[in-house]
Amino acid sequence: MSTETVTVDMEVTETVTYAFPVTVEVPVGVADDPDALNAYLAGHDELWLGQMPQFQREQGGTRFPPTCAIT
């Protein structure tokens, strides 16, 4: 089999999930509705991004829009 060397532009997409607890203040109507809370936190990352562990931020672990899981 004959081979040939080529140069190509590569694009790699990576999906990363990090789980960590945060404490934030949200509007009353948002607190008890998982869908509304997810949308609110996704649109207001300034409320929780500073609570993300430093190592994860340095590794570029955030992907937007973020999602949350209420536990």
C-alpha positions, 0 to 999 in steps of 0.5 A: 500500500502506497502512502502520502504525507498530508497536512490538514486542519483538524477541529476536535470538539470536547464535551466536559462535565464537572459537578460541584456544589454552589450557593447562589441567590436567585429570584423566588419563582426560579428556586423551585422550578428546575427548568427555570433554575437551569436557564437562570444559572446558564444566563447568569454564570457570574453568580457561580463561576467564581465558585468553580474549583480553580483547577477546573477553570484553569483546565478550560472545563466550562462549556456553555450553556451550562446545565445544573442538576438540583440535588 
